[in-house]
Amino acid sequence: MSLYQDVILDHYRNPRNQGELKHPTHTGSALNPTCGDQLQMDIIMENGIIKEIGFSGAGCAISQASASLLTEEVLGKRSEEVLALSPQDILKLLGVTLSPARLKCGLLSLETLKKALSSK
């Protein structure tokens, strides 16, 4: 098993920033209808910076690990930086090549995060 697979399993079994936030300034959710993965992200933004972030939902190891990794990556960053993240950035975080069927699982966290940042 590769180091990257270990990282994904670790984030799946011990997710970082999992849970809903009380009084978020931004919330977004997304669903992958193909496999049923669902995510919600809550953000507390202060002066354009992500001060707190949490995610909840259910899904496969890839979608949940991706959400955990992404929330760690964006904590403390400006919304402009986060909105500029690309699918390739998420795939780099995951560190594994995803099949076309798994690509949507891996990118669900980015879709959810961008929806949250676009909300008020």
N, CA, C and O atoms as CSV, one atom per row, in Angstrom:
chain,resi,resn,atom,element,x,y,z
A,1,MET,N,N,0.846,-1.183,0.000
A,1,MET,CA,C,0.000,0.000,0.000
A,1,MET,C,C,0.892,1.247,0.000
A,1,MET,O,O,1.902,1.298,0.701
A,2,SER,N,N,0.510,2.237,-0.784
A,2,SER,CA,C,1.339,3.425,-0.899
A,2,SER,C,C,1.117,4.368,0.275
A,2,SER,O,O,0.130,4.270,1.004
A,3,LEU,N,N,2.055,5.273,0.432
A,3,LEU,CA,C,1.951,6.306,1.462
A,3,LEU,C,C,0.678,7.118,1.274
A,3,LEU,O,O,0.001,7.446,2.249
A,4,TYR,N,N,0.345,7.447,0.017
A,4,TYR,CA,C,-0.838,8.245,-0.246
A,4,TYR,C,C,-2.110,7.509,0.146
A,4,TYR,O,O,-3.043,8.111,0.679
A,5,GLN,N,N,-2.148,6.208,-0.116
A,5,GLN,CA,C,-3.317,5.438,0.299
A,5,GLN,C,C,-3.424,5.454,1.821
A,5,GLN,O,O,-4.525,5.515,2.367
A,6,ASP,N,N,-2.283,5.402,2.505
A,6,ASP,CA,C,-2.289,5.485,3.968
A,6,ASP,C,C,-2.864,6.823,4.433
A,6,ASP,O,O,-3.626,6.875,5.398
A,7,VAL,N,N,-2.496,7.899,3.744
A,7,VAL,CA,C,-2.992,9.235,4.098
A,7,VAL,C,C,-4.510,9.286,3.924
A,7,VAL,O,O,-5.218,9.799,4.791
A,8,ILE,N,N,-5.008,8.757,2.810
A,8,ILE,CA,C,-6.455,8.754,2.568
A,8,ILE,C,C,-7.175,7.946,3.641
A,8,ILE,O,O,-8.193,8.386,4.176
A,9,LEU,N,N,-6.653,6.773,3.955
A,9,LEU,CA,C,-7.290,5.952,4.988
A,9,LEU,C,C,-7.249,6.640,6.354
A,9,LEU,O,O,-8.218,6.572,7.110
A,10,ASP,N,N,-6.137,7.300,6.671
A,10,ASP,CA,C,-6.029,8.009,7.940
A,10,ASP,C,C,-7.069,9.127,8.027
A,10,ASP,O,O,-7.736,9.277,9.051
A,11,HIS,N,N,-7.208,9.910,6.956
A,11,HIS,CA,C,-8.190,11.003,6.965
A,11,HIS,C,C,-9.623,10.468,6.962
A,11,HIS,O,O,-10.527,11.113,7.492
A,12,TYR,N,N,-9.830,9.302,6.373
A,12,TYR,CA,C,-11.161,8.697,6.377
A,12,TYR,C,C,-11.512,8.187,7.779
A,12,TYR,O,O,-12.623,8.396,8.267
A,13,ARG,N,N,-10.554,7.518,8.414
A,13,ARG,CA,C,-10.799,6.947,9.746
A,13,ARG,C,C,-10.745,7.990,10.855
A,13,ARG,O,O,-11.430,7.860,11.869
A,14,ASN,N,N,-9.931,9.024,10.661
A,14,ASN,CA,C,-9.745,10.085,11.671
A,14,ASN,C,C,-9.902,11.448,11.002
A,14,ASN,O,O,-8.936,12.202,10.882
A,15,PRO,N,N,-11.117,11.758,10.570
A,15,PRO,CA,C,-11.304,12.996,9.805
A,15,PRO,C,C,-11.012,14.243,10.645
A,15,PRO,O,O,-11.368,14.329,11.821
A,16,ARG,N,N,-10.358,15.191,10.000
A,16,ARG,CA,C,-10.083,16.475,10.627
A,16,ARG,C,C,-11.224,17.428,10.302
A,16,ARG,O,O,-11.778,17.388,9.204
A,17,ASN,N,N,-11.567,18.265,11.234
A,17,ASN,CA,C,-12.588,19.308,11.046
A,17,ASN,C,C,-13.974,18.738,10.725
A,17,ASN,O,O,-14.777,19.384,10.052
A,18,GLN,N,N,-14.241,17.536,11.206
A,18,GLN,CA,C,-15.563,16.952,10.954
A,18,GLN,C,C,-16.538,17.484,11.994
A,18,GLN,O,O,-16.226,17.562,13.182
A,19,GLY,N,N,-17.709,17.843,11.527
A,19,GLY,CA,C,-18.760,18.326,12.417
A,19,GLY,C,C,-19.308,19.651,11.926
A,19,GLY,O,O,-18.642,20.394,11.205
A,20,GLU,N,N,-20.534,19.928,12.332
A,20,GLU,CA,C,-21.174,21.177,11.944
A,20,GLU,C,C,-20.747,22.275,12.904
A,20,GLU,O,O,-20.520,22.029,14.088
A,21,LEU,N,N,-20.641,23.490,12.377
A,21,LEU,CA,C,-20.286,24.635,13.205
A,21,LEU,C,C,-21.548,25.349,13.670
A,21,LEU,O,O,-22.542,25.410,12.946
A,22,LYS,N,N,-21.501,25.884,14.876
A,22,LYS,CA,C,-22.598,26.721,15.350
A,22,LYS,C,C,-22.403,28.109,14.761
A,22,LYS,O,O,-21.306,28.663,14.820
A,23,HIS,N,N,-23.432,28.654,14.212
A,23,HIS,CA,C,-23.441,30.016,13.671
A,23,HIS,C,C,-22.430,30.251,12.548
A,23,HIS,O,O,-21.651,31.202,12.609
A,24,PRO,N,N,-22.435,29.394,11.526
A,24,PRO,CA,C,-21.517,29.625,10.408
A,24,PRO,C,C,-21.931,30.873,9.625
A,24,PRO,O,O,-23.111,31.215,9.564
A,25,THR,N,N,-20.951,31.541,9.033
A,25,THR,CA,C,-21.260,32.669,8.158
A,25,THR,C,C,-21.573,32.177,6.746
A,25,THR,O,O,-22.243,32.869,5.979
A,26,HIS,N,N,-21.092,30.992,6.407
A,26,HIS,CA,C,-21.299,30.412,5.083
A,26,HIS,C,C,-21.550,28.909,5.225
A,26,HIS,O,O,-20.913,28.234,6.034
A,27,THR,N,N,-22.489,28.400,4.423
A,27,THR,CA,C,-22.784,26.969,4.409
A,27,THR,C,C,-23.079,26.541,2.974
A,27,THR,O,O,-23.722,27.265,2.214
A,28,GLY,N,N,-22.605,25.374,2.628
A,28,GLY,CA,C,-22.907,24.838,1.309
A,28,GLY,C,C,-22.981,23.334,1.362
A,28,GLY,O,O,-22.376,22.703,2.228
A,29,SER,N,N,-23.728,22.757,0.431
A,29,SER,CA,C,-23.797,21.305,0.381
A,29,SER,C,C,-23.830,20.856,-1.071
A,29,SER,O,O,-24.246,21.594,-1.964
A,30,ALA,N,N,-23.385,19.641,-1.279
A,30,ALA,CA,C,-23.364,19.055,-2.622
A,30,ALA,C,C,-23.568,17.552,-2.498
A,30,ALA,O,O,-23.332,16.948,-1.451
A,31,LEU,N,N,-24.009,16.983,-3.589
A,31,LEU,CA,C,-24.336,15.560,-3.636
A,31,LEU,C,C,-23.737,14.971,-4.907
A,31,LEU,O,O,-23.750,15.599,-5.966
A,32,ASN,N,N,-23.220,13.770,-4.786
A,32,ASN,CA,C,-22.779,13.016,-5.957
A,32,ASN,C,C,-23.854,11.962,-6.204
A,32,ASN,O,O,-23.841,10.908,-5.568
A,33,PRO,N,N,-24.783,12.231,-7.116
A,33,PRO,CA,C,-25.899,11.293,-7.322
A,33,PRO,C,C,-25.461,9.928,-7.832
A,33,PRO,O,O,-26.182,8.944,-7.668
A,34,THR,N,N,-24.284,9.861,-8.452
A,34,THR,CA,C,-23.808,8.597,-9.005
A,34,THR,C,C,-23.620,7.547,-7.920
A,34,THR,O,O,-24.009,6.391,-8.089
A,35,CYS,N,N,-23.015,7.959,-6.792
A,35,CYS,CA,C,-22.736,6.970,-5.745
A,35,CYS,C,C,-23.382,7.312,-4.401
A,35,CYS,O,O,-23.293,6.532,-3.453
A,36,GLY,N,N,-24.032,8.479,-4.317
A,36,GLY,CA,C,-24.740,8.826,-3.088
A,36,GLY,C,C,-23.914,9.587,-2.063
A,36,GLY,O,O,-24.404,9.864,-0.968
A,37,ASP,N,N,-22.655,9.935,-2.394
A,37,ASP,CA,C,-21.856,10.729,-1.460
A,37,ASP,C,C,-22.533,12.086,-1.267
A,37,ASP,O,O,-23.064,12.674,-2.209
A,38,GLN,N,N,-22.501,12.568,-0.024
A,38,GLN,CA,C,-23.046,13.897,0.241
A,38,GLN,C,C,-22.159,14.609,1.256
A,38,GLN,O,O,-21.635,13.998,2.187
A,39,LEU,N,N,-22.004,15.902,1.057
A,39,LEU,CA,C,-21.178,16.710,1.942
A,39,LEU,C,C,-21.869,18.026,2.244
A,39,LEU,O,O,-22.620,18.560,1.429
A,40,GLN,N,N,-21.599,18.527,3.422
A,40,GLN,CA,C,-21.976,19.880,3.805
A,40,GLN,C,C,-20.746,20.510,4.449
A,40,GLN,O,O,-20.040,19.862,5.221
A,41,MET,N,N,-20.498,21.766,4.128
A,41,MET,CA,C,-19.403,22.484,4.778
A,41,MET,C,C,-19.945,23.753,5.406
A,41,MET,O,O,-20.738,24.478,4.804
A,42,ASP,N,N,-19.505,24.004,6.621
A,42,ASP,CA,C,-19.825,25.222,7.349
A,42,ASP,C,C,-18.529,25.997,7.536
A,42,ASP,O,O,-17.491,25.426,7.870
A,43,ILE,N,N,-18.604,27.304,7.318
A,43,ILE,CA,C,-17.422,28.159,7.423
A,43,ILE,C,C,-17.748,29.357,8.298
A,43,ILE,O,O,-18.837,29.926,8.219
A,44,ILE,N,N,-16.795,29.726,9.124
A,44,ILE,CA,C,-16.862,31.008,9.822
A,44,ILE,C,C,-15.744,31.855,9.229
A,44,ILE,O,O,-14.556,31.567,9.372
A,45,MET,N,N,-16.184,32.915,8.557
A,45,MET,CA,C,-15.270,33.803,7.858
A,45,MET,C,C,-15.169,35.118,8.620
A,45,MET,O,O,-16.180,35.693,9.024
A,46,GLU,N,N,-13.941,35.588,8.812
A,46,GLU,CA,C,-13.719,36.894,9.428
A,46,GLU,C,C,-12.727,37.656,8.574
A,46,GLU,O,O,-11.626,37.175,8.309
A,47,ASN,N,N,-13.118,38.845,8.142
A,47,ASN,CA,C,-12.256,39.692,7.313
A,47,ASN,C,C,-11.714,38.947,6.089
A,47,ASN,O,O,-10.551,39.106,5.716
A,48,GLY,N,N,-12.568,38.141,5.478
A,48,GLY,CA,C,-12.179,37.439,4.257
A,48,GLY,C,C,-11.302,36.222,4.471
A,48,GLY,O,O,-10.813,35.628,3.510
A,49,ILE,N,N,-11.097,35.841,5.738
A,49,ILE,CA,C,-10.237,34.694,6.062
A,49,ILE,C,C,-11.072,33.593,6.712
A,49,ILE,O,O,-11.931,33.868,7.550
A,50,ILE,N,N,-10.814,32.348,6.323
A,50,ILE,CA,C,-11.519,31.208,6.916
A,50,ILE,C,C,-10.936,30.968,8.308
A,50,ILE,O,O,-9.806,30.499,8.450
A,51,LYS,N,N,-11.724,31.297,9.330
A,51,LYS,CA,C,-11.278,31.135,10.716
A,51,LYS,C,C,-11.613,29.750,11.263
A,51,LYS,O,O,-10.857,29.168,12.040
A,52,GLU,N,N,-12.776,29.237,10.832
A,52,GLU,CA,C,-13.191,27.889,11.247
A,52,GLU,C,C,-13.887,27.236,10.073
A,52,GLU,O,O,-14.547,27.899,9.273
A,53,ILE,N,N,-13.730,25.930,9.982
A,53,ILE,CA,C,-14.396,25.187,8.916
A,53,ILE,C,C,-14.725,23.793,9.433
A,53,ILE,O,O,-13.939,23.184,10.158
A,54,GLY,N,N,-15.878,23.306,9.056
A,54,GLY,CA,C,-16.281,21.958,9.442
A,54,GLY,C,C,-17.047,21.320,8.307
A,54,GLY,O,O,-17.676,22.007,7.502
A,55,PHE,N,N,-16.990,19.998,8.247
A,55,PHE,CA,C,-17.761,19.303,7.217
A,55,PHE,C,C,-18.520,18.151,7.852
A,55,PHE,O,O,-18.121,17.600,8.878
A,56,SER,N,N,-19.619,17.809,7.212
A,56,SER,CA,C,-20.394,16.646,7.634
A,56,SER,C,C,-20.942,15.996,6.380
A,56,SER,O,O,-20.959,16.596,5.305
A,57,GLY,N,N,-21.379,14.785,6.532
A,57,GLY,CA,C,-21.929,14.067,5.394
A,57,GLY,C,C,-21.567,12.602,5.461
A,57,GLY,O,O,-21.079,12.103,6.474
A,58,ALA,N,N,-21.815,11.936,4.370
A,58,ALA,CA,C,-21.546,10.506,4.300
A,58,ALA,C,C,-21.085,10.169,2.902
A,58,ALA,O,O,-21.477,10.802,1.921
A,59,GLY,N,N,-20.244,9.158,2.836
A,59,GLY,CA,C,-19.785,8.735,1.524
A,59,GLY,C,C,-18.588,7.821,1.618
A,59,GLY,O,O,-18.227,7.330,2.688
A,60,CYS,N,N,-17.992,7.613,0.482
A,60,CYS,CA,C,-16.858,6.702,0.390
A,60,CYS,C,C,-15.610,7.312,1.016
A,60,CYS,O,O,-15.584,8.494,1.361
A,61,ALA,N,N,-14.588,6.492,1.153
A,61,ALA,CA,C,-13.327,6.937,1.757
A,61,ALA,C,C,-12.729,8.109,0.991
A,61,ALA,O,O,-12.189,9.032,1.600
A,62,ILE,N,N,-12.818,8.085,-0.327
A,62,ILE,CA,C,-12.232,9.162,-1.136
A,62,ILE,C,C,-12.929,10.493,-0.858
A,62,ILE,O,O,-12.257,11.501,-0.637
A,63,SER,N,N,-14.247,10.516,-0.866
A,63,SER,CA,C,-14.951,11.792,-0.664
A,63,SER,C,C,-14.737,12.330,0.747
A,63,SER,O,O,-14.565,13.535,0.929
A,64,GLN,N,N,-14.745,11.463,1.733
A,64,GLN,CA,C,-14.576,11.910,3.113
A,64,GLN,C,C,-13.138,12.347,3.395
A,64,GLN,O,O,-12.912,13.349,4.073
A,65,ALA,N,N,-12.174,11.600,2.878
A,65,ALA,CA,C,-10.765,11.973,3.056
A,65,ALA,C,C,-10.468,13.275,2.322
A,65,ALA,O,O,-9.718,14.112,2.825
A,66,SER,N,N,-11.044,13.452,1.150
A,66,SER,CA,C,-10.856,14.679,0.387
A,66,SER,C,C,-11.379,15.883,1.170
A,66,SER,O,O,-10.733,16.930,1.199
A,67,ALA,N,N,-12.533,15.739,1.798
A,67,ALA,CA,C,-13.092,16.833,2.598
A,67,ALA,C,C,-12.190,17.148,3.787
A,67,ALA,O,O,-11.952,18.315,4.097
A,68,SER,N,N,-11.695,16.119,4.444
A,68,SER,CA,C,-10.805,16.311,5.590
A,68,SER,C,C,-9.517,17.018,5.167
A,68,SER,O,O,-9.095,17.983,5.804
A,69,LEU,N,N,-8.900,16.535,4.098
A,69,LEU,CA,C,-7.664,17.139,3.589
A,69,LEU,C,C,-7.893,18.587,3.153
A,69,LEU,O,O,-7.079,19.464,3.442
A,70,LEU,N,N,-8.991,18.828,2.465
A,70,LEU,CA,C,-9.262,20.168,1.957
A,70,LEU,C,C,-9.520,21.155,3.096
A,70,LEU,O,O,-9.042,22.288,3.051
A,71,THR,N,N,-10.270,20.737,4.114
A,71,THR,CA,C,-10.527,21.667,5.218
A,71,THR,C,C,-9.230,22.034,5.928
A,71,THR,O,O,-9.059,23.177,6.352
A,72,GLU,N,N,-8.322,21.082,6.060
A,72,GLU,CA,C,-7.011,21.393,6.649
A,72,GLU,C,C,-6.240,22.376,5.780
A,72,GLU,O,O,-5.588,23.289,6.286
A,73,GLU,N,N,-6.321,22.184,4.484
A,73,GLU,CA,C,-5.577,23.006,3.524
A,73,GLU,C,C,-6.044,24.456,3.528
A,73,GLU,O,O,-5.222,25.364,3.407
A,74,VAL,N,N,-7.349,24.692,3.664
A,74,VAL,CA,C,-7.879,26.053,3.486
A,74,VAL,C,C,-8.034,26.842,4.785
A,74,VAL,O,O,-8.249,28.053,4.743
A,75,LEU,N,N,-7.931,26.193,5.909
A,75,LEU,CA,C,-8.075,26.890,7.186
A,75,LEU,C,C,-7.039,28.003,7.285
A,75,LEU,O,O,-5.844,27.763,7.110
A,76,GLY,N,N,-7.498,29.214,7.563
A,76,GLY,CA,C,-6.591,30.353,7.688
A,76,GLY,C,C,-6.288,31.059,6.379
A,76,GLY,O,O,-5.539,32.036,6.361
A,77,LYS,N,N,-6.861,30.579,5.284
A,77,LYS,CA,C,-6.596,31.211,3.982
A,77,LYS,C,C,-7.698,32.199,3.625
A,77,LYS,O,O,-8.812,32.141,4.145
A,78,ARG,N,N,-7.347,33.105,2.720
A,78,ARG,CA,C,-8.301,34.093,2.210
A,78,ARG,C,C,-9.253,33.413,1.219
A,78,ARG,O,O,-8.872,32.475,0.519
A,79,SER,N,N,-10.479,33.896,1.173
A,79,SER,CA,C,-11.477,33.284,0.287
A,79,SER,C,C,-11.037,33.325,-1.171
A,79,SER,O,O,-11.323,32.393,-1.924
A,80,GLU,N,N,-10.331,34.413,-1.594
A,80,GLU,CA,C,-9.882,34.502,-2.990
A,80,GLU,C,C,-8.932,33.347,-3.328
A,80,GLU,O,O,-9.015,32.766,-4.410
A,81,GLU,N,N,-8.035,33.023,-2.399
A,81,GLU,CA,C,-7.095,31.914,-2.618
A,81,GLU,C,C,-7.851,30.601,-2.774
A,81,GLU,O,O,-7.540,29.783,-3.640
A,82,VAL,N,N,-8.848,30.421,-1.919
A,82,VAL,CA,C,-9.607,29.168,-1.901
A,82,VAL,C,C,-10.459,29.036,-3.166
A,82,VAL,O,O,-10.549,27.956,-3.750
A,83,LEU,N,N,-11.076,30.130,-3.581
A,83,LEU,CA,C,-11.901,30.089,-4.786
A,83,LEU,C,C,-11.059,29.814,-6.029
A,83,LEU,O,O,-11.585,29.346,-7.039
A,84,ALA,N,N,-9.771,30.095,-5.968
A,84,ALA,CA,C,-8.868,29.857,-7.097
A,84,ALA,C,C,-8.384,28.408,-7.173
A,84,ALA,O,O,-7.734,28.029,-8.148
A,85,LEU,N,N,-8.689,27.596,-6.163
A,85,LEU,CA,C,-8.259,26.193,-6.187
A,85,LEU,C,C,-8.898,25.467,-7.376
A,85,LEU,O,O,-10.060,25.696,-7.711
A,86,SER,N,N,-8.124,24.604,-7.991
A,86,SER,CA,C,-8.601,23.859,-9.159
A,86,SER,C,C,-8.756,22.380,-8.801
A,86,SER,O,O,-8.248,21.923,-7.777
A,87,PRO,N,N,-9.456,21.646,-9.648
A,87,PRO,CA,C,-9.532,20.194,-9.435
A,87,PRO,C,C,-8.143,19.557,-9.326
A,87,PRO,O,O,-7.952,18.615,-8.556
A,88,GLN,N,N,-7.181,20.064,-10.090
A,88,GLN,CA,C,-5.823,19.506,-10.031
A,88,GLN,C,C,-5.208,19.697,-8.640
A,88,GLN,O,O,-4.462,18.839,-8.166
A,89,ASP,N,N,-5.522,20.821,-7.989
A,89,ASP,CA,C,-5.015,21.061,-6.633
A,89,ASP,C,C,-5.541,19.998,-5.665
A,89,ASP,O,O,-4.811,19.525,-4.794
A,90,ILE,N,N,-6.801,19.634,-5.824
A,90,ILE,CA,C,-7.405,18.626,-4.945
A,90,ILE,C,C,-6.785,17.262,-5.215
A,90,ILE,O,O,-6.487,16.513,-4.285
A,91,LEU,N,N,-6.590,16.942,-6.495
A,91,LEU,CA,C,-5.983,15.658,-6.839
A,91,LEU,C,C,-4.565,15.567,-6.299
A,91,LEU,O,O,-4.120,14.491,-5.901
A,92,LYS,N,N,-3.843,16.702,-6.280
A,92,LYS,CA,C,-2.501,16.720,-5.688
A,92,LYS,C,C,-2.567,16.438,-4.195
A,92,LYS,O,O,-1.745,15.695,-3.659
A,93,LEU,N,N,-3.560,17.040,-3.521
A,93,LEU,CA,C,-3.741,16.790,-2.082
A,93,LEU,C,C,-3.978,15.304,-1.821
A,93,LEU,O,O,-3.404,14.725,-0.898
A,94,LEU,N,N,-4.826,14.700,-2.642
A,94,LEU,CA,C,-5.141,13.276,-2.467
A,94,LEU,C,C,-3.943,12.398,-2.803
A,94,LEU,O,O,-3.721,11.369,-2.165
A,95,GLY,N,N,-3.173,12.808,-3.806
A,95,GLY,CA,C,-1.950,12.098,-4.142
A,95,GLY,C,C,-2.135,10.767,-4.839
A,95,GLY,O,O,-1.189,9.985,-4.938
A,96,VAL,N,N,-3.322,10.496,-5.319
A,96,VAL,CA,C,-3.562,9.243,-6.046
A,96,VAL,C,C,-4.259,9.561,-7.364
A,96,VAL,O,O,-4.913,10.595,-7.500
A,97,THR,N,N,-4.113,8.676,-8.313
A,97,THR,CA,C,-4.816,8.810,-9.573
A,97,THR,C,C,-6.197,8.193,-9.395
A,97,THR,O,O,-6.338,7.047,-8.970
A,98,LEU,N,N,-7.203,8.979,-9.731
A,98,LEU,CA,C,-8.572,8.493,-9.566
A,98,LEU,C,C,-9.150,8.087,-10.921
A,98,LEU,O,O,-8.909,8.738,-11.937
A,99,SER,N,N,-9.904,7.016,-10.911
A,99,SER,CA,C,-10.607,6.590,-12.120
A,99,SER,C,C,-11.701,7.628,-12.409
A,99,SER,O,O,-12.096,8.376,-11.515
A,100,PRO,N,N,-12.184,7.674,-13.645
A,100,PRO,CA,C,-13.255,8.630,-13.962
A,100,PRO,C,C,-14.460,8.499,-13.019
A,100,PRO,O,O,-15.084,9.503,-12.675
A,101,ALA,N,N,-14.784,7.292,-12.606
A,101,ALA,CA,C,-15.918,7.090,-11.701
A,101,ALA,C,C,-15.634,7.665,-10.311
A,101,ALA,O,O,-16.560,8.103,-9.628
A,102,ARG,N,N,-14.384,7.671,-9.889
A,102,ARG,CA,C,-14.006,8.169,-8.563
A,102,ARG,C,C,-13.661,9.652,-8.558
A,102,ARG,O,O,-13.560,10.264,-7.495
A,103,LEU,N,N,-13.481,10.231,-9.742
A,103,LEU,CA,C,-13.110,11.632,-9.831
A,103,LEU,C,C,-14.140,12.536,-9.151
A,103,LEU,O,O,-13.781,13.464,-8.425
A,104,LYS,N,N,-15.424,12.256,-9.392
A,104,LYS,CA,C,-16.491,13.061,-8.778
A,104,LYS,C,C,-16.448,12.921,-7.256
A,104,LYS,O,O,-16.727,13.885,-6.544
A,105,CYS,N,N,-16.107,11.749,-6.752
A,105,CYS,CA,C,-15.984,11.541,-5.303
A,105,CYS,C,C,-14.876,12.431,-4.730
A,105,CYS,O,O,-15.051,13.074,-3.696
A,106,GLY,N,N,-13.748,12.454,-5.414
A,106,GLY,CA,C,-12.610,13.222,-4.944
A,106,GLY,C,C,-12.818,14.717,-5.029
A,106,GLY,O,O,-12.261,15.469,-4.229
A,107,LEU,N,N,-13.619,15.161,-5.992
A,107,LEU,CA,C,-13.810,16.597,-6.206
A,107,LEU,C,C,-15.062,17.151,-5.541
A,107,LEU,O,O,-15.311,18.355,-5.603
A,108,LEU,N,N,-15.858,16.286,-4.904
A,108,LEU,CA,C,-17.077,16.742,-4.236
A,108,LEU,C,C,-16.763,17.777,-3.155
A,108,LEU,O,O,-17.541,18.709,-2.951
A,109,SER,N,N,-15.652,17.627,-2.472
A,109,SER,CA,C,-15.289,18.574,-1.409
A,109,SER,C,C,-15.046,19.971,-1.970
A,109,SER,O,O,-15.446,20.962,-1.359
A,110,LEU,N,N,-14.395,20.057,-3.124
A,110,LEU,CA,C,-14.136,21.360,-3.739
A,110,LEU,C,C,-15.443,22.009,-4.181
A,110,LEU,O,O,-15.647,23.206,-3.975
A,111,GLU,N,N,-16.318,21.231,-4.781
A,111,GLU,CA,C,-17.630,21.746,-5.188
A,111,GLU,C,C,-18.394,22.274,-3.979
A,111,GLU,O,O,-18.984,23.352,-4.031
A,112,THR,N,N,-18.378,21.511,-2.897
A,112,THR,CA,C,-19.095,21.900,-1.673
A,112,THR,C,C,-18.501,23.180,-1.084
A,112,THR,O,O,-19.232,24.093,-0.700
A,113,LEU,N,N,-17.183,23.236,-1.019
A,113,LEU,CA,C,-16.499,24.406,-0.457
A,113,LEU,C,C,-16.809,25.661,-1.270
A,113,LEU,O,O,-17.080,26.719,-0.702
A,114,LYS,N,N,-16.770,25.548,-2.580
A,114,LYS,CA,C,-17.039,26.724,-3.417
A,114,LYS,C,C,-18.497,27.162,-3.304
A,114,LYS,O,O,-18.789,28.357,-3.351
A,115,LYS,N,N,-19.408,26.210,-3.156
A,115,LYS,CA,C,-20.818,26.564,-2.927
A,115,LYS,C,C,-20.961,27.300,-1.595
A,115,LYS,O,O,-21.690,28.287,-1.502
A,116,ALA,N,N,-20.268,26.820,-0.573
A,116,ALA,CA,C,-20.331,27.461,0.748
A,116,ALA,C,C,-19.809,28.891,0.668
A,116,ALA,O,O,-20.425,29.810,1.208
A,117,LEU,N,N,-18.679,29.081,0.000
A,117,LEU,CA,C,-18.098,30.421,-0.088
A,117,LEU,C,C,-18.959,31.375,-0.903
A,117,LEU,O,O,-18.878,32.591,-0.729
A,118,SER,N,N,-19.782,30.830,-1.793
A,118,SER,CA,C,-20.664,31.660,-2.612
A,118,SER,C,C,-21.958,31.994,-1.890
A,118,SER,O,O,-22.742,32.809,-2.377
A,119,SER,N,N,-22.194,31.384,-0.745
A,119,SER,CA,C,-23.431,31.602,0.011
A,119,SER,C,C,-23.251,32.744,0.994
A,119,SER,O,O,-22.131,33.156,1.296
A,120,LYS,N,N,-24.339,33.232,1.474
A,120,LYS,CA,C,-24.291,34.237,2.554
A,120,LYS,C,C,-25.276,33.863,3.615
A,120,LYS,O,O,-25.402,34.567,4.616
